[in-house]
Amino acid sequence: MNIIRLFLFLFLIWIIWSFFKRKNSRRIQEIQEQPILKQGRMVSCKYCGLHIPTEEAIHIDNANFCCIEHSKL
Ligand SMILES: [Zn+2]
């Protein structure tokens, strides 16, 4: 009876371990995919028309600017 319990216990550990492993690998995949998606998004500066990635652009009133100086002008 003890051996059966031990096997059940090991089986339970294996299920939990495989679940966490799958969860982590999916998270790594998401992190790796994100920069590719971000690189594809480009916006142009409303003042000078320069194309810049979305995360580097300055957003003011639905308009995009390449730098703080251009957003003020
Ligand atoms: Zn600009």
N, CA, C, O and the ligand as a Tripos MOL2 file, in Angstrom:
@<TRIPOS>MOLECULE
protein
  293   291    74     0     0
PROTEIN
NO_CHARGES

@<TRIPOS>ATOM
      1 N           0.8320   -1.2240    0.0000 N.3       1 MET1
      2 CA          0.0000    0.0000    0.0000 C.3       1 MET1
      3 C           0.8620    1.2670    0.0000 C.2       1 MET1
      4 O           0.5150    2.2680   -0.6270 O.2       1 MET1
      5 N           1.9520    1.2070    0.6910 N.am      2 ASN2
      6 CA          2.8320    2.3730    0.7560 C.3       2 ASN2
      7 C           3.4490    2.6940   -0.6020 C.2       2 ASN2
      8 O           3.6300    3.8600   -0.9500 O.2       2 ASN2
      9 N           3.7680    1.6620   -1.3560 N.am      3 ILE3
     10 CA          4.3590    1.8480   -2.6960 C.3       3 ILE3
     11 C           3.3500    2.5430   -3.6110 C.2       3 ILE3
     12 O           3.7180    3.4390   -4.3700 O.2       3 ILE3
     13 N           2.0970    2.1390   -3.5430 N.am      4 ILE4
     14 CA          1.0400    2.7690   -4.3600 C.3       4 ILE4
     15 C           0.9030    4.2460   -3.9970 C.2       4 ILE4
     16 O           0.7710    5.1020   -4.8720 O.2       4 ILE4
     17 N           0.9350    4.5270   -2.7220 N.am      5 ARG5
     18 CA          0.8620    5.9180   -2.2480 C.3       5 ARG5
     19 C           2.0460    6.7340   -2.7650 C.2       5 ARG5
     20 O           1.9030    7.8820   -3.1850 O.2       5 ARG5
     21 N           3.2030    6.1090   -2.7190 N.am      6 LEU6
     22 CA          4.4210    6.7730   -3.1770 C.3       6 LEU6
     23 C           4.3290    7.0890   -4.6700 C.2       6 LEU6
     24 O           4.7120    8.1740   -5.1070 O.2       6 LEU6
     25 N           3.8220    6.1410   -5.4380 N.am      7 PHE7
     26 CA          3.6600    6.3520   -6.8820 C.3       7 PHE7
     27 C           2.6390    7.4500   -7.1780 C.2       7 PHE7
     28 O           2.8310    8.2770   -8.0690 O.2       7 PHE7
     29 N           1.5670    7.4360   -6.4190 N.am      8 LEU8
     30 CA          0.5430    8.4770   -6.5800 C.3       8 LEU8
     31 C           1.1140    9.8530   -6.2510 C.2       8 LEU8
     32 O           0.8090   10.8440   -6.9150 O.2       8 LEU8
     33 N           1.9310    9.8920   -5.2330 N.am      9 PHE9
     34 CA          2.5660   11.1430   -4.7970 C.3       9 PHE9
     35 C           3.5300   11.6450   -5.8730 C.2       9 PHE9
     36 O           3.5430   12.8310   -6.2040 O.2       9 PHE9
     37 N           4.3370   10.7250   -6.4160 N.am     10 LEU10
     38 CA          5.2780   11.0860   -7.4850 C.3      10 LEU10
     39 C           4.5450   11.5290   -8.7500 C.2      10 LEU10
     40 O           4.9800   12.4460   -9.4460 O.2      10 LEU10
     41 N           3.4320   10.8670   -9.0310 N.am     11 PHE11
     42 CA          2.6220   11.2080  -10.1940 C.3      11 PHE11
     43 C           2.0420   12.6150  -10.0580 C.2      11 PHE11
     44 O           1.9970   13.3750  -11.0250 O.2      11 PHE11
     45 N           1.6040   12.9440   -8.8610 N.am     12 LEU12
     46 CA          1.0600   14.2710   -8.5650 C.3      12 LEU12
     47 C           2.1370   15.3390   -8.7300 C.2      12 LEU12
     48 O           1.8760   16.3970   -9.3020 O.2      12 LEU12
     49 N           3.3190   15.0770   -8.2430 N.am     13 ILE13
     50 CA          4.4520   16.0040   -8.3760 C.3      13 ILE13
     51 C           4.7740   16.2160   -9.8640 C.2      13 ILE13
     52 O           5.0230   17.3380  -10.3050 O.2      13 ILE13
     53 N           4.7620   15.1280  -10.6160 N.am     14 TRP14
     54 CA          5.0680   15.2000  -12.0520 C.3      14 TRP14
     55 C           4.0470   16.0670  -12.7970 C.2      14 TRP14
     56 O           4.4080   16.8410  -13.6840 O.2      14 TRP14
     57 N           2.7770   15.9290  -12.4300 N.am     15 ILE15
     58 CA          1.7050   16.7240  -13.0570 C.3      15 ILE15
     59 C           1.9260   18.2120  -12.7760 C.2      15 ILE15
     60 O           1.8650   19.0420  -13.6820 O.2      15 ILE15
     61 N           2.1820   18.5330  -11.5090 N.am     16 ILE16
     62 CA          2.4150   19.9360  -11.1170 C.3      16 ILE16
     63 C           3.6610   20.4830  -11.8130 C.2      16 ILE16
     64 O           3.6640   21.6050  -12.3180 O.2      16 ILE16
     65 N           4.7050   19.6800  -11.8280 N.am     17 TRP17
     66 CA          5.9840   20.1030  -12.4330 C.3      17 TRP17
     67 C           5.8160   20.3730  -13.9340 C.2      17 TRP17
     68 O           6.3060   21.3820  -14.4410 O.2      17 TRP17
     69 N           5.1290   19.4780  -14.6360 N.am     18 SER18
     70 CA          4.9150   19.6320  -16.0800 C.3      18 SER18
     71 C           4.0070   20.8240  -16.3900 C.2      18 SER18
     72 O           4.1520   21.4830  -17.4200 O.2      18 SER18
     73 N           3.0720   21.0860  -15.4770 N.am     19 PHE19
     74 CA          2.1640   22.2310  -15.6400 C.3      19 PHE19
     75 C           2.9400   23.5460  -15.5630 C.2      19 PHE19
     76 O           2.7460   24.4420  -16.3830 O.2      19 PHE19
     77 N           3.8170   23.6470  -14.5710 N.am     20 PHE20
     78 CA          4.6210   24.8650  -14.4000 C.3      20 PHE20
     79 C           5.6350   25.0220  -15.5250 C.2      20 PHE20
     80 O           5.9150   26.1360  -15.9680 O.2      20 PHE20
     81 N           6.1720   23.9190  -15.9740 N.am     21 LYS21
     82 CA          7.1550   23.9500  -17.0640 C.3      21 LYS21
     83 C           6.5030   24.4840  -18.3410 C.2      21 LYS21
     84 O           7.0980   25.2850  -19.0610 O.2      21 LYS21
     85 N           5.2840   24.0380  -18.6110 N.am     22 ARG22
     86 CA          4.5500   24.4760  -19.7970 C.3      22 ARG22
     87 C           4.2030   25.9650  -19.6980 C.2      22 ARG22
     88 O           4.2820   26.7030  -20.6810 O.2      22 ARG22
     89 N           3.8200   26.3870  -18.4920 N.am     23 LYS23
     90 CA          3.4640   27.7820  -18.2500 C.3      23 LYS23
     91 C           4.6690   28.7000  -18.4750 C.2      23 LYS23
     92 O           4.5460   29.7640  -19.0810 O.2      23 LYS23
     93 N           5.8270   28.2760  -17.9820 N.am     24 ASN24
     94 CA          7.0530   29.0710  -18.1240 C.3      24 ASN24
     95 C           7.5050   29.1520  -19.5790 C.2      24 ASN24
     96 O           7.8970   30.2220  -20.0440 O.2      24 ASN24
     97 N           7.4560   28.0510  -20.2920 N.am     25 SER25
     98 CA          7.8930   28.0270  -21.6890 C.3      25 SER25
     99 C           7.0030   28.9110  -22.5630 C.2      25 SER25
    100 O           7.4710   29.5160  -23.5280 O.2      25 SER25
    101 N           5.7250   28.9800  -22.2190 N.am     26 ARG26
    102 CA          4.7960   29.8300  -22.9570 C.3      26 ARG26
    103 C           5.1210   31.3120  -22.7060 C.2      26 ARG26
    104 O           5.0190   32.1460  -23.6060 O.2      26 ARG26
    105 N           5.5120   31.6110  -21.4700 N.am     27 ARG27
    106 CA          5.8640   32.9840  -21.0980 C.3      27 ARG27
    107 C           7.1460   33.4150  -21.8280 C.2      27 ARG27
    108 O           7.2370   34.5540  -22.2860 O.2      27 ARG27
    109 N           8.1070   32.5420  -21.9390 N.am     28 ILE28
    110 CA          9.3620   32.8270  -22.6490 C.3      28 ILE28
    111 C           9.0660   33.1050  -24.1240 C.2      28 ILE28
    112 O           9.6400   34.0170  -24.7210 O.2      28 ILE28
    113 N           8.1780   32.3200  -24.6930 N.am     29 GLN29
    114 CA          7.7870   32.4900  -26.0980 C.3      29 GLN29
    115 C           7.1440   33.8600  -26.3220 C.2      29 GLN29
    116 O           7.4020   34.5110  -27.3340 O.2      29 GLN29
    117 N           6.3100   34.2950  -25.3800 N.am     30 GLU30
    118 CA          5.6510   35.6020  -25.4740 C.3      30 GLU30
    119 C           6.6710   36.7350  -25.4280 C.2      30 GLU30
    120 O           6.5510   37.7120  -26.1670 O.2      30 GLU30
    121 N           7.6700   36.6070  -24.5650 N.am     31 ILE31
    122 CA          8.7120   37.6270  -24.4270 C.3      31 ILE31
    123 C           9.5270   37.7100  -25.7230 C.2      31 ILE31
    124 O           9.8800   38.8010  -26.1700 O.2      31 ILE31
    125 N           9.8190   36.5700  -26.3130 N.am     32 GLN32
    126 CA         10.6090   36.5360  -27.5460 C.3      32 GLN32
    127 C           9.8360   37.1070  -28.7330 C.2      32 GLN32
    128 O          10.4320   37.6810  -29.6440 O.2      32 GLN32
    129 N           8.5240   36.9520  -28.7270 N.am     33 GLU33
    130 CA          7.7090   37.4200  -29.8490 C.3      33 GLU33
    131 C           7.4230   38.9210  -29.8070 C.2      33 GLU33
    132 O           7.2230   39.5520  -30.8450 O.2      33 GLU33
    133 N           7.4070   39.4780  -28.6120 N.am     34 GLN34
    134 CA          7.0490   40.8910  -28.4400 C.3      34 GLN34
    135 C           7.9290   41.8810  -29.2160 C.2      34 GLN34
    136 O           7.3770   42.7650  -29.8710 O.2      34 GLN34
    137 N           9.2760   41.7820  -29.1790 N.am     35 PRO35
    138 CA         10.0670   42.7810  -29.9080 C.3      35 PRO35
    139 C           9.7850   42.8030  -31.4080 C.2      35 PRO35
    140 O           9.8590   43.8610  -32.0330 O.2      35 PRO35
    141 N           9.4690   41.6680  -31.9810 N.am     36 ILE36
    142 CA          9.1800   41.5880  -33.4190 C.3      36 ILE36
    143 C           7.9010   42.3720  -33.7320 C.2      36 ILE36
    144 O           7.8260   43.0860  -34.7320 O.2      36 ILE36
    145 N           6.9120   42.2280  -32.8690 N.am     37 LEU37
    146 CA          5.6460   42.9350  -33.0580 C.3      37 LEU37
    147 C           5.8210   44.4400  -32.8780 C.2      37 LEU37
    148 O           5.2210   45.2370  -33.5990 O.2      37 LEU37
    149 N           6.6490   44.8150  -31.9090 N.am     38 LYS38
    150 CA          6.8720   46.2360  -31.6320 C.3      38 LYS38
    151 C           7.6330   46.9070  -32.7660 C.2      38 LYS38
    152 O           7.3580   48.0590  -33.1020 O.2      38 LYS38
    153 N           8.5810   46.2000  -33.3540 N.am     39 GLN39
    154 CA          9.3850   46.7620  -34.4360 C.3      39 GLN39
    155 C           8.5230   47.1040  -35.6520 C.2      39 GLN39
    156 O           8.8320   48.0320  -36.4000 O.2      39 GLN39
    157 N           7.4490   46.3520  -35.8410 N.am     40 GLY40
    158 CA          6.5760   46.5630  -36.9900 C.3      40 GLY40
    159 C           5.7460   47.8160  -36.9040 C.2      40 GLY40
    160 O           5.2830   48.3330  -37.9200 O.2      40 GLY40
    161 N           5.5500   48.3180  -35.6770 N.am     41 ARG41
    162 CA          4.7170   49.5110  -35.4940 C.3      41 ARG41
    163 C           5.5870   50.7670  -35.5990 C.2      41 ARG41
    164 O           6.4450   51.0200  -34.7530 O.2      41 ARG41
    165 N           5.3500   51.5330  -36.6390 N.am     42 MET42
    166 CA          6.0860   52.7740  -36.8410 C.3      42 MET42
    167 C           5.0980   53.9240  -36.9710 C.2      42 MET42
    168 O           4.0480   53.7840  -37.5980 O.2      42 MET42
    169 N           5.4350   55.0470  -36.3820 N.am     43 VAL43
    170 CA          4.6040   56.2470  -36.4890 C.3      43 VAL43
    171 C           5.4670   57.3890  -37.0200 C.2      43 VAL43
    172 O           6.6860   57.3960  -36.8510 O.2      43 VAL43
    173 N           4.8210   58.3380  -37.6560 N.am     44 SER44
    174 CA          5.5620   59.4870  -38.1720 C.3      44 SER44
    175 C           5.3150   60.7160  -37.3000 C.2      44 SER44
    176 O           4.2240   60.9060  -36.7640 O.2      44 SER44
    177 N           6.3390   61.5380  -37.1710 N.am     45 CYS45
    178 CA          6.2590   62.7620  -36.3850 C.3      45 CYS45
    179 C           5.3400   63.7510  -37.0930 C.2      45 CYS45
    180 O           5.4560   63.9620  -38.3000 O.2      45 CYS45
    181 N           4.4330   64.3520  -36.3400 N.am     46 LYS46
    182 CA          3.4670   65.2940  -36.9120 C.3      46 LYS46
    183 C           4.1670   66.5710  -37.3960 C.2      46 LYS46
    184 O           3.6670   67.2510  -38.2920 O.2      46 LYS46
    185 N           5.2970   66.8880  -36.8170 N.am     47 TYR47
    186 CA          6.0030   68.1380  -37.1620 C.3      47 TYR47
    187 C           6.9770   67.9490  -38.3220 C.2      47 TYR47
    188 O           6.9090   68.6950  -39.2990 O.2      47 TYR47
    189 N           7.8840   66.9690  -38.2410 N.am     48 CYS48
    190 CA          8.9050   66.8060  -39.2730 C.3      48 CYS48
    191 C           8.7040   65.5730  -40.1570 C.2      48 CYS48
    192 O           9.4010   65.4190  -41.1600 O.2      48 CYS48
    193 N           7.7720   64.7030  -39.8060 N.am     49 GLY49
    194 CA          7.4710   63.5340  -40.6220 C.3      49 GLY49
    195 C           8.4340   62.3760  -40.4680 C.2      49 GLY49
    196 O           8.3600   61.4110  -41.2280 O.2      49 GLY49
    197 N           9.3280   62.4470  -39.5110 N.am     50 LEU50
    198 CA         10.3060   61.3870  -39.2620 C.3      50 LEU50
    199 C           9.6190   60.1350  -38.7240 C.2      50 LEU50
    200 O           8.7720   60.2220  -37.8350 O.2      50 LEU50
    201 N           9.9860   58.9610  -39.2670 N.am     51 HIS51
    202 CA          9.3940   57.7040  -38.8120 C.3      51 HIS51
    203 C          10.1690   57.1400  -37.6250 C.2      51 HIS51
    204 O          11.3870   56.9720  -37.6730 O.2      51 HIS51
    205 N           9.4320   56.8570  -36.5690 N.am     52 ILE52
    206 CA         10.0280   56.3620  -35.3210 C.3      52 ILE52
    207 C           9.1810   55.2260  -34.7470 C.2      52 ILE52
    208 O           7.9660   55.2120  -34.9460 O.2      52 ILE52
    209 N           9.7980   54.2660  -34.0340 N.am     53 PRO53
    210 CA          9.0070   53.1950  -33.4090 C.3      53 PRO53
    211 C           8.0320   53.7650  -32.3840 C.2      53 PRO53
    212 O           8.3200   54.7670  -31.7300 O.2      53 PRO53
    213 N           6.8710   53.1130  -32.2490 N.am     54 THR54
    214 CA          5.8000   53.5920  -31.3650 C.3      54 THR54
    215 C           6.2780   53.8370  -29.9350 C.2      54 THR54
    216 O           5.9040   54.8350  -29.3180 O.2      54 THR54
    217 N           7.1020   52.9290  -29.4080 N.am     55 GLU55
    218 CA          7.5350   53.0630  -28.0040 C.3      55 GLU55
    219 C           8.5040   54.2270  -27.7830 C.2      55 GLU55
    220 O           8.6770   54.6790  -26.6520 O.2      55 GLU55
    221 N           9.1420   54.7180  -28.8620 N.am     56 GLU56
    222 CA         10.0640   55.8640  -28.7460 C.3      56 GLU56
    223 C           9.3620   57.1910  -29.0170 C.2      56 GLU56
    224 O           9.8900   58.2540  -28.6900 O.2      56 GLU56
    225 N           8.1800   57.1320  -29.6090 N.am     57 ALA57
    226 CA          7.4530   58.3440  -29.9610 C.3      57 ALA57
    227 C           6.7890   58.9830  -28.7390 C.2      57 ALA57
    228 O           6.5060   58.3130  -27.7450 O.2      57 ALA57
    229 N           6.5480   60.2860  -28.8360 N.am     58 ILE58
    230 CA          5.8580   61.0300  -27.7740 C.3      58 ILE58
    231 C           4.4190   61.2500  -28.2380 C.2      58 ILE58
    232 O           4.1800   61.8340  -29.2950 O.2      58 ILE58
    233 N           3.4610   60.7770  -27.4340 N.am     59 HIS59
    234 CA          2.0500   60.8500  -27.8120 C.3      59 HIS59
    235 C           1.3460   61.9790  -27.0520 C.2      59 HIS59
    236 O           1.2450   61.9620  -25.8250 O.2      59 HIS59
    237 N           0.8720   62.9410  -27.8090 N.am     60 ILE60
    238 CA          0.1060   64.0520  -27.2100 C.3      60 ILE60
    239 C          -1.1310   64.3080  -28.0740 C.2      60 ILE60
    240 O          -1.0130   64.5930  -29.2650 O.2      60 ILE60
    241 N          -2.3200   64.2060  -27.4670 N.am     61 ASP61
    242 CA         -3.6100   64.4470  -28.1370 C.3      61 ASP61
    243 C          -3.7360   63.6850  -29.4610 C.2      61 ASP61
    244 O          -4.0270   64.2790  -30.4990 O.2      61 ASP61
    245 N          -3.5180   62.3870  -29.4190 N.am     62 ASN62
    246 CA         -3.6130   61.4830  -30.5830 C.3      62 ASN62
    247 C          -2.6050   61.7970  -31.6920 C.2      62 ASN62
    248 O          -2.7310   61.2710  -32.7980 O.2      62 ASN62
    249 N          -1.6180   62.6390  -31.4200 N.am     63 ALA63
    250 CA         -0.5770   62.9710  -32.3870 C.3      63 ALA63
    251 C           0.7540   62.4070  -31.9070 C.2      63 ALA63
    252 O           1.0020   62.3150  -30.7050 O.2      63 ALA63
    253 N           1.6020   62.0340  -32.8510 N.am     64 ASN64
    254 CA          2.8900   61.4660  -32.5010 C.3      64 ASN64
    255 C           4.0170   62.4300  -32.8700 C.2      64 ASN64
    256 O           3.9830   63.0810  -33.9140 O.2      64 ASN64
    257 N           5.0110   62.5050  -31.9920 N.am     65 PHE65
    258 CA          6.1560   63.3680  -32.2110 C.3      65 PHE65
    259 C           7.4380   62.5940  -31.9400 C.2      65 PHE65
    260 O           7.4670   61.6790  -31.1170 O.2      65 PHE65
    261 N           8.5170   62.9850  -32.6620 N.am     66 CYS66
    262 CA          9.7860   62.2740  -32.5120 C.3      66 CYS66
    263 C          10.5400   62.7050  -31.2690 C.2      66 CYS66
    264 O          11.3110   61.9230  -30.7130 O.2      66 CYS66
    265 N          10.3310   63.9380  -30.8220 N.am     67 CYS67
    266 CA         11.0160   64.4420  -29.6300 C.3      67 CYS67
    267 C          10.1380   65.4710  -28.9160 C.2      67 CYS67
    268 O           9.1320   65.9240  -29.4610 O.2      67 CYS67
    269 N          10.5210   65.8290  -27.7090 N.am     68 ILE68
    270 CA          9.7500   66.7660  -26.8820 C.3      68 ILE68
    271 C           9.7000   68.1620  -27.5520 C.2      68 ILE68
    272 O           8.6850   68.8550  -27.4870 O.2      68 ILE68
    273 N          10.8000   68.5490  -28.1860 N.am     69 GLU69
    274 CA         10.8850   69.8600  -28.8520 C.3      69 GLU69
    275 C           9.8140   69.9890  -29.9420 C.2      69 GLU69
    276 O           9.1630   71.0290  -30.0480 O.2      69 GLU69
    277 N           9.6310   68.9550  -30.7390 N.am     70 HIS70
    278 CA          8.6470   68.9910  -31.8230 C.3      70 HIS70
    279 C           7.2110   68.9790  -31.2850 C.2      70 HIS70
    280 O           6.3170   69.5560  -31.9030 O.2      70 HIS70
    281 N           6.9850   68.3290  -30.1410 N.am     71 SER71
    282 CA          5.6390   68.2900  -29.5490 C.3      71 SER71
    283 C           5.2290   69.6730  -29.0240 C.2      71 SER71
    284 O           4.0410   69.9860  -28.9450 O.2      71 SER71
    285 N           6.2100   70.4850  -28.6710 N.am     72 LYS72
    286 CA          5.9480   71.8290  -28.1530 C.3      72 LYS72
    287 C           5.6580   72.8130  -29.2830 C.2      72 LYS72
    288 O           4.9200   73.7810  -29.0980 O.2      72 LYS72
    289 N           6.2410   72.5620  -30.4480 N.am     73 LEU73
    290 CA          6.1140   73.5100  -31.5750 C.3      73 LEU73
    291 C           4.7320   73.4410  -32.2300 C.2      73 LEU73
    292 O           4.4650   74.1690  -33.1860 O.2      73 LEU73
    293 ZN          9.9030   65.5370  -35.3820 Zn       74 ZN74
@<TRIPOS>BOND
     1     1     2 1
     2     2     3 1
     3     3     4 2
     4     3     5 am
     5     5     6 1
     6     6     7 1
     7     7     8 2
     8     7     9 am
     9     9    10 1
    10    10    11 1
    11    11    12 2
    12    11    13 am
    13    13    14 1
    14    14    15 1
    15    15    16 2
    16    15    17 am
    17    17    18 1
    18    18    19 1
    19    19    20 2
    20    19    21 am
    21    21    22 1
    22    22    23 1
    23    23    24 2
    24    23    25 am
    25    25    26 1
    26    26    27 1
    27    27    28 2
    28    27    29 am
    29    29    30 1
    30    30    31 1
    31    31    32 2
    32    31    33 am
    33    33    34 1
    34    34    35 1
    35    35    36 2
    36    35    37 am
    37    37    38 1
    38    38    39 1
    39    39    40 2
    40    39    41 am
    41    41    42 1
    42    42    43 1
    43    43    44 2
    44    43    45 am
    45    45    46 1
    46    46    47 1
    47    47    48 2
    48    47    49 am
    49    49    50 1
    50    50    51 1
    51    51    52 2
    52    51    53 am
    53    53    54 1
    54    54    55 1
    55    55    56 2
    56    55    57 am
    57    57    58 1
    58    58    59 1
    59    59    60 2
    60    59    61 am
    61    61    62 1
    62    62    63 1
    63    63    64 2
    64    63    65 am
    65    65    66 1
    66    66    67 1
    67    67    68 2
    68    67    69 am
    69    69    70 1
    70    70    71 1
    71    71    72 2
    72    71    73 am
    73    73    74 1
    74    74    75 1
    75    75    76 2
    76    75    77 am
    77    77    78 1
    78    78    79 1
    79    79    80 2
    80    79    81 am
    81    81    82 1
    82    82    83 1
    83    83    84 2
    84    83    85 am
    85    85    86 1
    86    86    87 1
    87    87    88 2
    88    87    89 am
    89    89    90 1
    90    90    91 1
    91    91    92 2
    92    91    93 am
    93    93    94 1
    94    94    95 1
    95    95    96 2
    96    95    97 am
    97    97    98 1
    98    98    99 1
    99    99   100 2
   100    99   101 am
   101   101   102 1
   102   102   103 1
   103   103   104 2
   104   103   105 am
   105   105   106 1
   106   106   107 1
   107   107   108 2
   108   107   109 am
   109   109   110 1
   110   110   111 1
   111   111   112 2
   112   111   113 am
   113   113   114 1
   114   114   115 1
   115   115   116 2
   116   115   117 am
   117   117   118 1
   118   118   119 1
   119   119   120 2
   120   119   121 am
   121   121   122 1
   122   122   123 1
   123   123   124 2
   124   123   125 am
   125   125   126 1
   126   126   127 1
   127   127   128 2
   128   127   129 am
   129   129   130 1
   130   130   131 1
   131   131   132 2
   132   131   133 am
   133   133   134 1
   134   134   135 1
   135   135   136 2
   136   135   137 am
   137   137   138 1
   138   138   139 1
   139   139   140 2
   140   139   141 am
   141   141   142 1
   142   142   143 1
   143   143   144 2
   144   143   145 am
   145   145   146 1
   146   146   147 1
   147   147   148 2
   148   147   149 am
   149   149   150 1
   150   150   151 1
   151   151   152 2
   152   151   153 am
   153   153   154 1
   154   154   155 1
   155   155   156 2
   156   155   157 am
   157   157   158 1
   158   158   159 1
   159   159   160 2
   160   159   161 am
   161   161   162 1
   162   162   163 1
   163   163   164 2
   164   163   165 am
   165   165   166 1
   166   166   167 1
   167   167   168 2
   168   167   169 am
   169   169   170 1
   170   170   171 1
   171   171   172 2
   172   171   173 am
   173   173   174 1
   174   174   175 1
   175   175   176 2
   176   175   177 am
   177   177   178 1
   178   178   179 1
   179   179   180 2
   180   179   181 am
   181   181   182 1
   182   182   183 1
   183   183   184 2
   184   183   185 am
   185   185   186 1
   186   186   187 1
   187   187   188 2
   188   187   189 am
   189   189   190 1
   190   190   191 1
   191   191   192 2
   192   191   193 am
   193   193   194 1
   194   194   195 1
   195   195   196 2
   196   195   197 am
   197   197   198 1
   198   198   199 1
   199   199   200 2
   200   199   201 am
   201   201   202 1
   202   202   203 1
   203   203   204 2
   204   203   205 am
   205   205   206 1
   206   206   207 1
   207   207   208 2
   208   207   209 am
   209   209   210 1
   210   210   211 1
   211   211   212 2
   212   211   213 am
   213   213   214 1
   214   214   215 1
   215   215   216 2
   216   215   217 am
   217   217   218 1
   218   218   219 1
   219   219   220 2
   220   219   221 am
   221   221   222 1
   222   222   223 1
   223   223   224 2
   224   223   225 am
   225   225   226 1
   226   226   227 1
   227   227   228 2
   228   227   229 am
   229   229   230 1
   230   230   231 1
   231   231   232 2
   232   231   233 am
   233   233   234 1
   234   234   235 1
   235   235   236 2
   236   235   237 am
   237   237   238 1
   238   238   239 1
   239   239   240 2
   240   239   241 am
   241   241   242 1
   242   242   243 1
   243   243   244 2
   244   243   245 am
   245   245   246 1
   246   246   247 1
   247   247   248 2
   248   247   249 am
   249   249   250 1
   250   250   251 1
   251   251   252 2
   252   251   253 am
   253   253   254 1
   254   254   255 1
   255   255   256 2
   256   255   257 am
   257   257   258 1
   258   258   259 1
   259   259   260 2
   260   259   261 am
   261   261   262 1
   262   262   263 1
   263   263   264 2
   264   263   265 am
   265   265   266 1
   266   266   267 1
   267   267   268 2
   268   267   269 am
   269   269   270 1
   270   270   271 1
   271   271   272 2
   272   271   273 am
   273   273   274 1
   274   274   275 1
   275   275   276 2
   276   275   277 am
   277   277   278 1
   278   278   279 1
   279   279   280 2
   280   279   281 am
   281   281   282 1
   282   282   283 1
   283   283   284 2
   284   283   285 am
   285   285   286 1
   286   286   287 1
   287   287   288 2
   288   287   289 am
   289   289   290 1
   290   290   291 1
   291   291   292 2
@<TRIPOS>SUBSTRUCTURE
     1 MET1         2 RESIDUE 1 A MET
     2 ASN2         6 RESIDUE 1 A ASN
     3 ILE3        10 RESIDUE 1 A ILE
     4 ILE4        14 RESIDUE 1 A ILE
     5 ARG5        18 RESIDUE 1 A ARG
     6 LEU6        22 RESIDUE 1 A LEU
     7 PHE7        26 RESIDUE 1 A PHE
     8 LEU8        30 RESIDUE 1 A LEU
     9 PHE9        34 RESIDUE 1 A PHE
    10 LEU10       38 RESIDUE 1 A LEU
    11 PHE11       42 RESIDUE 1 A PHE
    12 LEU12       46 RESIDUE 1 A LEU
    13 ILE13       50 RESIDUE 1 A ILE
    14 TRP14       54 RESIDUE 1 A TRP
    15 ILE15       58 RESIDUE 1 A ILE
    16 ILE16       62 RESIDUE 1 A ILE
    17 TRP17       66 RESIDUE 1 A TRP
    18 SER18       70 RESIDUE 1 A SER
    19 PHE19       74 RESIDUE 1 A PHE
    20 PHE20       78 RESIDUE 1 A PHE
    21 LYS21       82 RESIDUE 1 A LYS
    22 ARG22       86 RESIDUE 1 A ARG
    23 LYS23       90 RESIDUE 1 A LYS
    24 ASN24       94 RESIDUE 1 A ASN
    25 SER25       98 RESIDUE 1 A SER
    26 ARG26      102 RESIDUE 1 A ARG
    27 ARG27      106 RESIDUE 1 A ARG
    28 ILE28      110 RESIDUE 1 A ILE
    29 GLN29      114 RESIDUE 1 A GLN
    30 GLU30      118 RESIDUE 1 A GLU
    31 ILE31      122 RESIDUE 1 A ILE
    32 GLN32      126 RESIDUE 1 A GLN
    33 GLU33      130 RESIDUE 1 A GLU
    34 GLN34      134 RESIDUE 1 A GLN
    35 PRO35      138 RESIDUE 1 A PRO
    36 ILE36      142 RESIDUE 1 A ILE
    37 LEU37      146 RESIDUE 1 A LEU
    38 LYS38      150 RESIDUE 1 A LYS
    39 GLN39      154 RESIDUE 1 A GLN
    40 GLY40      158 RESIDUE 1 A GLY
    41 ARG41      162 RESIDUE 1 A ARG
    42 MET42      166 RESIDUE 1 A MET
    43 VAL43      170 RESIDUE 1 A VAL
    44 SER44      174 RESIDUE 1 A SER
    45 CYS45      178 RESIDUE 1 A CYS
    46 LYS46      182 RESIDUE 1 A LYS
    47 TYR47      186 RESIDUE 1 A TYR
    48 CYS48      190 RESIDUE 1 A CYS
    49 GLY49      194 RESIDUE 1 A GLY
    50 LEU50      198 RESIDUE 1 A LEU
    51 HIS51      202 RESIDUE 1 A HIS
    52 ILE52      206 RESIDUE 1 A ILE
    53 PRO53      210 RESIDUE 1 A PRO
    54 THR54      214 RESIDUE 1 A THR
    55 GLU55      218 RESIDUE 1 A GLU
    56 GLU56      222 RESIDUE 1 A GLU
    57 ALA57      226 RESIDUE 1 A ALA
    58 ILE58      230 RESIDUE 1 A ILE
    59 HIS59      234 RESIDUE 1 A HIS
    60 ILE60      238 RESIDUE 1 A ILE
    61 ASP61      242 RESIDUE 1 A ASP
    62 ASN62      246 RESIDUE 1 A ASN
    63 ALA63      250 RESIDUE 1 A ALA
    64 ASN64      254 RESIDUE 1 A ASN
    65 PHE65      258 RESIDUE 1 A PHE
    66 CYS66      262 RESIDUE 1 A CYS
    67 CYS67      266 RESIDUE 1 A CYS
    68 ILE68      270 RESIDUE 1 A ILE
    69 GLU69      274 RESIDUE 1 A GLU
    70 HIS70      278 RESIDUE 1 A HIS
    71 SER71      282 RESIDUE 1 A SER
    72 LYS72      286 RESIDUE 1 A LYS
    73 LEU73      290 RESIDUE 1 A LEU
    74 ZN74       293 GROUP 0 **** ****
